[in-house]
Amino acid sequence: MTLNNGKRIMLLRLTAFITTVVYVLYIFLAYFPKIFRNAMSEESLTALTVAVTVVYLLLLFWPVIRQYSYLFFSADEKTVTLRWYTTGLMPGESKSIEIPSGRFAGYEITTKGMGLYHYITLYQQVQGKRAAYPPVCITALSKGQCELMETTLKNYKSAG
């Protein structure tokens, strides 16, 4: 079973690009040709610009605020693989976890921030003990993808 959230991440990047273009056009039209100044007062234009800027920044920083990551998950008869990299204005480095099927020792899904952030922690058998990998944020996955990942890991043969 393999899944990734590449379409959602591309949609977020496309949204950021389009909102940047719209914001730049708004600033250009509002302040250079003075189109809006004939229709509204200076104070109204400033208030509108503040509101548009707040919406723009919220849309631009949404992937950072929600800690979205591109995720690739695969589970077959040989290994459980989880690859990810953070998205946002400056994407982070790519990281990967690969656990051989004979050493897979379970998983745990946790939430933080009043349920806004979801994390998965994978466990592996190492020298007879259960070792945890660092938690990976899976907030960017859809509910169906999270359920599919959880079902796959529940049915996966565990070493411990």
Backbone as ProteinMPNN parsed JSONL, in Angstrom:
{"seq_chain_A": "MTLNNGKRIMLLRLTAFITTVVYVLYIFLAYFPKIFRNAMSEESLTALTVAVTVVYLLLLFWPVIRQYSYLFFSADEKTVTLRWYTTGLMPGESKSIEIPSGRFAGYEITTKGMGLYHYITLYQQVQGKRAAYPPVCITALSKGQCELMETTLKNYKSAG", "coords_chain_A": {"N_chain_A": [[0.833, -1.163, 0.0], [0.582, 2.158, -0.873], [0.791, 5.646, -0.329], [0.512, 9.187, -0.852], [0.593, 12.753, -0.333], [0.873, 14.557, -2.389], [-0.749, 15.968, -4.264], [-2.291, 17.67, -2.67], [-0.305, 19.267, -1.502], [0.753, 20.495, -3.772], [-1.491, 21.97, -4.515], [-1.621, 23.759, -2.372], [0.754, 25.198, -2.797], [0.213, 26.308, -5.302], [-1.969, 27.904, -4.613], [-0.674, 29.734, -2.917], [0.99, 30.998, -4.79], [-0.901, 32.154, -6.558], [-2.313, 33.859, -4.787], [-0.246, 35.607, -4.146], [0.215, 36.882, -6.61], [-2.305, 38.127, -6.955], [-2.316, 39.808, -4.706], [-0.124, 41.519, -5.229], [-1.082, 42.737, -7.57], [-3.336, 44.038, -6.481], [-2.084, 45.888, -4.701], [-0.659, 47.396, -6.554], [-2.754, 48.471, -8.168], [-4.239, 49.835, -6.223], [-2.569, 51.82, -5.191], [-0.834, 53.007, -7.101], [-2.034, 53.88, -9.732], [-4.082, 55.195, -8.507], [-6.775, 54.439, -8.52], [-8.697, 53.535, -6.644], [-8.827, 55.666, -4.917], [-10.53, 57.632, -5.785], [-12.985, 56.554, -5.262], [-13.094, 55.903, -2.562], [-12.223, 56.978, 0.798], [-9.0, 57.977, 2.134], [-8.5, 56.773, 4.61], [-10.276, 54.588, 4.522], [-9.19, 53.176, 2.407], [-6.713, 52.491, 3.507], [-7.561, 50.836, 5.626], [-8.761, 48.777, 4.146], [-6.498, 47.834, 2.794], [-4.971, 46.875, 4.948], [-6.644, 44.779, 5.805], [-6.651, 43.134, 3.494], [-3.932, 42.529, 3.387], [-3.582, 41.063, 5.777], [-5.183, 38.807, 5.251], [-3.807, 37.828, 3.017], [-1.248, 37.22, 4.135], [-2.007, 35.275, 5.998], [-2.954, 33.227, 4.286], [-0.566, 32.726, 2.935], [1.189, 31.858, 4.952], [-0.145, 29.661, 5.978], [0.523, 26.835, 5.491], [2.861, 26.714, 7.044], [1.973, 27.443, 9.593], [0.2, 25.332, 10.145], [1.969, 23.255, 10.063], [2.423, 21.678, 7.753], [3.479, 18.927, 5.785], [5.027, 17.328, 3.016], [4.198, 14.051, 2.421], [5.137, 10.67, 2.019], [4.091, 7.447, 2.108], [4.637, 4.015, 2.49], [3.907, 0.593, 2.66], [4.905, -2.621, 2.473], [5.53, -6.144, 1.959], [8.186, -6.251, 2.696], [9.205, -3.813, 3.876], [8.365, -0.943, 5.951], [7.893, 2.268, 4.974], [8.429, 5.705, 5.429], [8.508, 8.844, 4.193], [9.297, 12.319, 4.215], [9.049, 15.884, 3.857], [9.189, 19.229, 5.019], [6.915, 21.812, 4.13], [6.154, 25.073, 2.854], [7.266, 28.479, 3.001], [10.05, 28.211, 2.804], [11.103, 25.262, 1.94], [11.955, 22.363, 3.879], [14.616, 19.994, 4.619], [14.687, 16.717, 3.172], [13.498, 13.83, 4.81], [13.631, 10.448, 6.038], [12.206, 7.325, 7.039], [12.816, 3.969, 7.317], [11.736, 0.824, 7.951], [12.511, -2.5, 8.389], [10.369, -5.312, 7.77], [10.482, -7.391, 9.68], [11.321, -6.077, 11.951], [9.564, -4.14, 12.654], [7.727, -2.558, 15.162], [5.293, -1.474, 15.861], [3.107, 1.449, 16.141], [2.139, 4.846, 16.927], [-0.376, 7.247, 17.102], [-0.682, 10.593, 17.79], [-2.138, 13.636, 19.105], [-1.802, 17.177, 19.194], [-1.95, 20.579, 20.378], [-4.73, 21.157, 20.898], [-5.937, 19.275, 19.235], [-5.343, 20.155, 16.667], [-2.974, 19.452, 15.433], [-1.572, 16.504, 14.163], [0.351, 13.642, 14.826], [2.529, 10.962, 13.93], [4.188, 8.266, 15.37], [6.617, 5.953, 14.779], [7.689, 2.67, 15.674], [10.49, 0.511, 16.307], [12.078, -2.655, 16.63], [15.047, -2.916, 18.335], [17.914, -4.43, 19.237], [16.5, -6.121, 20.991], [14.85, -4.322, 22.307], [12.259, -1.823, 22.298], [12.354, 0.814, 20.161], [11.757, 4.247, 19.512], [11.055, 6.279, 16.696], [11.495, 9.755, 15.856], [8.526, 11.8, 16.214], [6.358, 12.358, 13.414], [4.764, 14.901, 11.687], [1.516, 14.571, 10.552], [-0.524, 16.138, 9.708], [-1.167, 17.251, 7.235], [-2.265, 15.218, 5.752], [-5.265, 13.893, 4.351], [-8.402, 13.026, 5.953], [-9.262, 10.508, 5.095], [-6.86, 9.446, 4.063], [-5.348, 9.314, 6.413], [-6.842, 7.411, 7.837], [-6.541, 5.208, 6.133], [-3.751, 4.8, 6.301], [-3.548, 4.194, 9.029], [-5.131, 1.862, 9.185], [-3.633, 0.152, 7.538], [-1.227, -0.02, 9.01], [-2.187, -1.16, 11.378], [-2.847, -3.706, 10.513], [-0.404, -4.658, 9.812], [2.3, -6.937, 10.136], [3.713, -7.194, 13.238], [6.767, -6.95, 15.096], [6.999, -6.752, 17.793]], "CA_chain_A": [[0.0, 0.0, 0.0], [1.353, 3.386, -0.994], [0.012, 6.882, -0.42], [1.223, 10.45, -0.672], [-0.289, 13.904, -0.377], [1.466, 15.485, -3.338], [-1.754, 16.842, -4.877], [-2.662, 18.705, -1.704], [0.829, 20.18, -1.35], [0.807, 21.305, -4.999], [-2.604, 22.909, -4.431], [-1.205, 24.81, -1.436], [1.761, 26.042, -3.458], [-0.482, 27.055, -6.348], [-2.741, 28.924, -3.916], [0.278, 30.763, -2.47], [1.419, 31.75, -5.972], [-2.019, 32.963, -7.056], [-2.576, 34.938, -3.84], [0.829, 36.591, -4.284], [-0.064, 37.663, -7.817], [-3.476, 38.97, -6.676], [-1.913, 40.829, -3.747], [0.717, 42.504, -5.926], [-1.986, 43.503, -8.436], [-4.124, 44.919, -5.621], [-1.228, 46.994, -4.241], [-0.378, 48.242, -7.708], [-3.963, 49.207, -8.557], [-4.721, 50.686, -5.137], [-1.695, 52.925, -4.819], [-0.127, 53.693, -8.182], [-2.901, 54.697, -10.586], [-5.035, 55.868, -7.619], [-8.138, 54.104, -8.958], [-9.586, 53.429, -5.492], [-8.864, 56.914, -4.15], [-11.693, 58.406, -6.217], [-14.186, 55.889, -4.757], [-13.08, 55.784, -1.094], [-11.299, 57.877, 1.486], [-7.657, 57.455, 2.434], [-8.624, 55.887, 5.771], [-10.927, 53.353, 4.072], [-8.212, 52.452, 1.593], [-5.735, 51.928, 4.434], [-8.216, 49.723, 6.324], [-8.897, 47.695, 3.164], [-5.16, 47.296, 2.555], [-4.604, 46.09, 6.13], [-7.434, 43.54, 5.761], [-6.149, 42.31, 2.385], [-2.599, 42.059, 3.78], [-3.738, 40.021, 6.798], [-5.672, 37.605, 4.555], [-2.702, 37.34, 2.186], [-0.233, 36.603, 4.993], [-2.581, 34.051, 6.555], [-2.912, 32.207, 3.235], [0.825, 32.428, 2.609], [1.829, 31.143, 6.054], [-0.981, 28.565, 6.454], [1.271, 25.571, 5.604], [3.826, 26.803, 8.145], [1.196, 27.441, 10.828], [-0.346, 23.988, 10.35], [3.099, 22.321, 9.999], [2.182, 20.738, 6.659], [4.631, 18.257, 5.198], [4.772, 16.36, 1.967], [4.4, 12.722, 2.996], [5.063, 9.463, 1.201], [4.022, 6.292, 2.997], [4.544, 2.748, 1.79], [4.052, -0.596, 3.499], [4.804, -3.857, 1.703], [5.973, -7.308, 2.748], [9.587, -6.109, 3.109], [9.502, -2.645, 4.712], [7.469, 0.191, 6.16], [8.672, 3.441, 4.598], [7.796, 7.002, 5.589], [9.399, 9.931, 3.76], [8.616, 13.597, 4.34], [9.778, 17.14, 3.964], [8.287, 20.314, 5.377], [6.595, 22.747, 3.062], [6.027, 26.447, 3.32], [8.048, 29.43, 2.214], [11.352, 27.614, 2.541], [10.977, 23.828, 2.252], [13.036, 21.774, 4.662], [15.309, 18.861, 4.025], [13.932, 15.473, 3.088], [13.864, 12.838, 5.816], [13.046, 9.153, 5.724], [12.26, 6.211, 7.986], [12.594, 2.684, 6.661], [11.796, -0.225, 8.96], [12.282, -3.832, 7.83], [9.127, -5.904, 8.292], [10.757, -8.197, 10.866], [11.696, -5.238, 13.087], [8.489, -3.185, 12.933], [7.208, -2.819, 16.508], [4.066, -0.729, 16.116], [3.025, 2.877, 15.859], [1.258, 5.591, 17.807], [-0.823, 8.523, 16.554], [-0.984, 11.533, 18.865], [-2.566, 14.97, 18.7], [-1.337, 18.283, 20.028], [-2.572, 21.853, 20.025], [-6.185, 20.974, 20.937], [-6.356, 18.451, 18.102], [-5.013, 20.763, 15.371], [-1.798, 18.809, 14.865], [-1.548, 15.056, 14.325], [1.695, 13.096, 14.663], [2.673, 9.514, 13.978], [5.477, 7.795, 15.863], [6.85, 4.554, 14.412], [8.578, 1.962, 16.597], [11.28, -0.566, 15.722], [12.817, -3.509, 17.568], [16.491, -2.738, 18.228], [18.6, -5.165, 20.303], [15.523, -6.63, 21.94], [14.081, -3.245, 22.921], [11.401, -1.051, 21.399], [12.886, 2.158, 19.98], [10.833, 5.143, 18.811], [11.558, 7.317, 15.809], [10.869, 11.044, 16.192], [7.191, 11.929, 15.64], [6.241, 13.031, 12.119], [3.48, 15.583, 11.584], [0.709, 14.058, 9.441], [-1.678, 17.024, 9.613], [-1.478, 17.539, 5.835], [-3.002, 14.113, 5.144], [-6.721, 13.955, 4.481], [-8.92, 12.079, 6.932], [-9.246, 9.189, 4.454], [-5.483, 8.973, 4.0], [-4.955, 8.935, 7.789], [-7.506, 6.149, 8.154], [-5.901, 4.163, 5.326], [-2.437, 4.543, 6.897], [-3.756, 3.528, 10.32], [-5.606, 0.5, 8.909], [-2.506, -0.612, 7.023], [-0.279, -0.289, 10.098], [-2.817, -2.093, 12.314], [-2.811, -5.046, 9.931], [0.969, -5.01, 9.481], [2.914, -7.89, 11.077], [4.563, -6.482, 14.192], [7.786, -7.768, 15.747], [6.916, -6.635, 19.247]], "C_chain_A": [[0.887, 1.239, 0.0], [0.399, 4.577, -1.022], [0.94, 8.066, -0.27], [0.217, 11.585, -0.798], [0.243, 14.984, -1.313], [0.469, 16.442, -3.963], [-2.139, 17.98, -3.939], [-1.543, 19.734, -1.542], [0.957, 21.075, -2.589], [-0.322, 22.342, -5.015], [-2.27, 24.06, -3.479], [-0.181, 25.75, -2.069], [1.148, 26.89, -4.561], [-1.31, 28.184, -5.727], [-1.839, 30.061, -3.453], [0.734, 31.617, -3.651], [0.312, 32.679, -6.454], [-2.319, 34.113, -6.096], [-1.482, 36.001, -3.883], [0.599, 37.48, -5.5], [-1.236, 38.619, -7.575], [-3.108, 40.1, -5.716], [-1.068, 41.915, -4.413], [-0.142, 43.357, -6.863], [-2.834, 44.478, -7.621], [-3.29, 46.127, -5.188], [-0.941, 47.948, -5.396], [-1.592, 49.091, -8.065], [-4.432, 50.179, -7.479], [-3.861, 51.922, -4.931], [-0.998, 53.632, -5.974], [-1.05, 54.472, -9.103], [-3.978, 55.459, -9.799], [-6.486, 55.659, -8.064], [-9.102, 54.129, -7.782], [-9.746, 54.766, -4.759], [-10.033, 57.807, -4.569], [-12.978, 57.847, -5.605], [-14.241, 55.814, -3.238], [-12.044, 56.71, -0.492], [-9.962, 57.177, 1.741], [-7.692, 56.477, 3.602], [-9.257, 54.557, 5.384], [-9.969, 52.508, 3.247], [-7.153, 51.801, 2.471], [-6.325, 50.729, 5.171], [-8.376, 48.525, 5.391], [-7.547, 47.034, 2.902], [-4.698, 46.444, 3.737], [-5.348, 44.753, 6.107], [-6.924, 42.602, 4.671], [-4.776, 41.733, 2.737], [-2.685, 40.945, 4.815], [-4.205, 38.724, 6.152], [-4.559, 36.995, 3.714], [-1.659, 36.618, 3.041], [-0.742, 35.313, 5.62], [-2.555, 32.922, 5.521], [-1.481, 31.782, 2.908], [1.488, 31.57, 3.691], [1.013, 29.96, 6.58], [-0.239, 27.223, 6.518], [2.29, 25.571, 6.745], [3.091, 26.726, 9.482], [0.7, 26.038, 11.149], [0.714, 22.892, 10.281], [2.888, 21.254, 8.919], [3.497, 20.198, 6.123], [4.158, 17.431, 4.011], [5.112, 14.998, 2.564], [4.257, 11.647, 1.932], [5.111, 8.294, 2.168], [3.858, 5.041, 2.158], [4.746, 1.616, 2.792], [3.854, -1.81, 2.603], [5.345, -4.997, 2.553], [7.414, -7.182, 3.239], [9.822, -4.979, 4.107], [8.28, -1.751, 4.904], [8.328, 1.429, 5.903], [7.836, 4.697, 4.794], [8.833, 8.057, 5.219], [8.616, 11.23, 3.86], [9.587, 14.745, 4.216], [8.766, 18.243, 4.24], [8.089, 21.235, 4.187], [6.494, 24.143, 3.659], [6.872, 27.343, 2.45], [9.415, 28.881, 1.842], [11.274, 26.14, 2.931], [12.207, 23.303, 2.979], [13.679, 20.609, 3.937], [14.426, 17.62, 4.07], [14.441, 14.5, 4.144], [13.12, 11.551, 5.514], [13.212, 8.18, 6.884], [11.958, 4.956, 7.185], [12.802, 1.589, 7.69], [11.562, -1.568, 8.282], [11.084, -4.493, 8.515], [9.354, -6.715, 9.561], [11.07, -7.382, 12.103], [10.63, -4.198, 13.436], [7.826, -3.539, 14.268], [6.004, -1.951, 16.851], [4.182, 0.745, 15.793], [2.115, 3.52, 16.9], [0.898, 6.905, 17.116], [-1.258, 9.398, 17.714], [-1.457, 12.854, 18.274], [-2.024, 15.984, 19.69], [-2.086, 19.54, 19.603], [-4.082, 21.754, 19.916], [-6.707, 20.239, 19.699], [-6.049, 19.025, 16.739], [-3.874, 20.043, 14.66], [-1.833, 17.321, 15.177], [-0.145, 14.554, 14.003], [1.636, 11.579, 14.684], [4.093, 9.209, 14.445], [5.58, 6.319, 15.503], [7.872, 3.952, 15.369], [9.256, 0.806, 15.877], [11.949, -1.351, 16.839], [14.317, -3.325, 17.304], [17.119, -3.395, 19.447], [17.624, -5.593, 21.406], [14.672, -5.584, 22.635], [13.285, -2.503, 21.852], [11.909, 0.388, 21.339], [11.916, 2.982, 19.139], [11.6, 6.079, 17.89], [10.915, 8.636, 16.238], [9.478, 11.137, 15.547], [7.217, 12.743, 14.351], [4.84, 13.633, 12.044], [2.732, 15.085, 10.345], [-0.554, 14.902, 9.248], [-2.099, 17.263, 8.166], [-2.213, 16.396, 5.14], [-4.498, 14.332, 5.325], [-7.163, 12.915, 5.507], [-8.905, 10.657, 6.367], [-7.846, 8.604, 4.372], [-4.983, 8.558, 5.381], [-5.569, 7.603, 8.171], [-6.886, 4.984, 7.393], [-4.537, 3.795, 5.9], [-2.597, 3.772, 8.203], [-4.231, 2.088, 10.126], [-4.468, -0.38, 8.423], [-1.537, -0.972, 8.145], [-0.873, -1.222, 11.142], [-2.719, -3.52, 11.826], [-1.402, -5.514, 9.604], [1.541, -5.929, 10.56], [3.921, -7.15, 11.945], [5.537, -7.443, 14.877], [7.641, -7.74, 17.271], [5.622, -6.219, 19.646]], "O_chain_A": [[1.829, 1.342, 0.786], [-0.657, 4.528, -1.651], [2.002, 7.977, 0.347], [-0.885, 11.392, -1.313], [0.081, 16.177, -1.056], [0.792, 17.61, -4.176], [-2.293, 19.122, -4.371], [-1.807, 20.933, -1.454], [1.235, 22.269, -2.471], [-0.125, 23.466, -5.479], [-2.603, 25.212, -3.76], [-0.255, 26.965, -1.888], [1.516, 28.051, -4.737], [-1.345, 29.293, -6.26], [-2.202, 31.23, -3.584], [0.852, 32.835, -3.521], [0.557, 33.855, -6.727], [-2.556, 35.235, -6.543], [-1.765, 37.181, -3.677], [0.771, 38.696, -5.423], [-1.168, 39.789, -7.95], [-3.549, 41.234, -5.902], [-1.286, 43.103, -4.175], [0.05, 44.571, -6.941], [-3.027, 45.622, -8.031], [-3.746, 47.265, -5.299], [-0.98, 49.167, -5.226], [-1.469, 50.303, -8.246], [-4.969, 51.24, -7.797], [-4.373, 52.968, -4.534], [-0.603, 54.787, -5.816], [-0.849, 55.679, -9.244], [-4.7, 56.277, -10.37], [-7.31, 56.571, -7.996], [-10.2, 54.676, -7.891], [-10.731, 54.955, -4.045], [-10.478, 58.648, -3.788], [-13.954, 58.579, -5.443], [-15.325, 55.674, -2.672], [-11.119, 57.166, -1.164], [-9.826, 55.964, 1.583], [-6.991, 55.466, 3.586], [-8.827, 53.507, 5.861], [-9.937, 51.283, 3.37], [-6.738, 50.673, 2.204], [-5.652, 49.71, 5.324], [-8.152, 47.386, 5.8], [-7.464, 45.81, 2.8], [-4.092, 45.392, 3.534], [-4.75, 43.708, 6.362], [-6.782, 41.401, 4.904], [-4.489, 40.579, 2.42], [-1.931, 39.976, 4.735], [-3.683, 37.655, 6.465], [-4.388, 35.776, 3.702], [-1.236, 35.515, 2.696], [0.017, 34.354, 5.759], [-2.179, 31.794, 5.839], [-1.223, 30.609, 2.636], [2.259, 30.662, 3.379], [1.434, 29.311, 7.538], [-0.361, 26.525, 7.524], [2.546, 24.527, 7.344], [3.53, 26.03, 10.397], [0.772, 25.601, 12.298], [0.388, 21.715, 10.427], [3.145, 20.072, 9.148], [4.491, 20.917, 6.022], [3.044, 16.907, 4.0], [6.183, 14.815, 3.143], [3.382, 11.706, 1.068], [6.052, 8.161, 2.95], [3.047, 5.001, 1.233], [5.627, 1.669, 3.649], [2.777, -2.01, 2.041], [5.59, -4.82, 3.746], [7.824, -7.938, 4.12], [10.555, -5.158, 5.08], [7.314, -1.796, 4.142], [9.365, 1.614, 6.539], [6.678, 4.753, 4.38], [9.89, 8.155, 5.841], [7.409, 11.249, 3.62], [10.788, 14.598, 4.441], [7.633, 18.199, 3.759], [8.978, 21.409, 3.354], [6.73, 24.338, 4.851], [7.164, 27.016, 1.3], [9.885, 29.057, 0.718], [11.367, 25.802, 4.111], [13.334, 23.732, 2.734], [13.333, 20.286, 2.8], [13.533, 17.504, 4.909], [15.646, 14.359, 4.35], [12.103, 11.557, 4.819], [14.209, 8.204, 7.607], [10.964, 4.893, 6.462], [13.893, 1.436, 8.238], [10.519, -1.763, 7.659], [10.824, -4.257, 9.695], [8.492, -6.724, 10.44], [11.086, -7.928, 13.206], [10.781, -3.458, 14.408], [7.413, -4.68, 14.478], [5.729, -1.721, 18.028], [5.183, 1.223, 15.26], [1.417, 2.836, 17.65], [1.777, 7.597, 16.602], [-2.096, 9.002, 18.524], [-1.212, 13.153, 17.106], [-1.816, 15.684, 20.866], [-2.773, 19.549, 18.581], [-4.66, 22.224, 18.936], [-7.784, 20.547, 19.188], [-6.454, 18.445, 15.732], [-3.814, 20.025, 13.43], [-2.091, 16.921, 16.313], [0.47, 14.987, 13.028], [0.801, 10.986, 15.367], [5.062, 9.81, 13.982], [4.72, 5.524, 15.883], [8.798, 4.628, 15.818], [8.69, 0.2, 14.966], [12.338, -0.79, 17.863], [14.793, -3.55, 16.192], [16.88, -2.962, 20.574], [17.902, -5.439, 22.596], [13.846, -5.931, 23.479], [13.604, -2.556, 20.664], [11.898, 1.097, 22.345], [11.33, 2.483, 18.178], [12.653, 6.603, 18.251], [9.889, 8.626, 16.918], [9.271, 10.61, 14.454], [7.991, 13.69, 14.211], [3.85, 12.951, 12.307], [3.245, 15.166, 9.229], [-1.54, 14.426, 8.687], [-3.285, 17.458, 7.9], [-2.736, 16.586, 4.042], [-4.939, 14.888, 6.331], [-6.391, 12.033, 5.881], [-8.573, 9.709, 7.079], [-7.658, 7.406, 4.586], [-4.272, 7.561, 5.509], [-4.901, 6.755, 8.763], [-6.723, 3.896, 7.945], [-4.196, 2.615, 5.981], [-1.87, 2.811, 8.456], [-3.777, 1.19, 10.835], [-4.346, -1.53, 8.846], [-1.075, -2.11, 8.221], [-0.14, -2.008, 11.742], [-2.53, -4.443, 12.618], [-1.216, -6.649, 9.165], [1.299, -5.727, 11.75], [4.87, -6.552, 11.438], [5.194, -8.582, 15.196], [8.13, -8.642, 17.952], [5.363, -6.065, 20.84]]}, "name": "protein", "num_of_chains": 1, "seq": "MTLNNGKRIMLLRLTAFITTVVYVLYIFLAYFPKIFRNAMSEESLTALTVAVTVVYLLLLFWPVIRQYSYLFFSADEKTVTLRWYTTGLMPGESKSIEIPSGRFAGYEITTKGMGLYHYITLYQQVQGKRAAYPPVCITALSKGQCELMETTLKNYKSAG"}
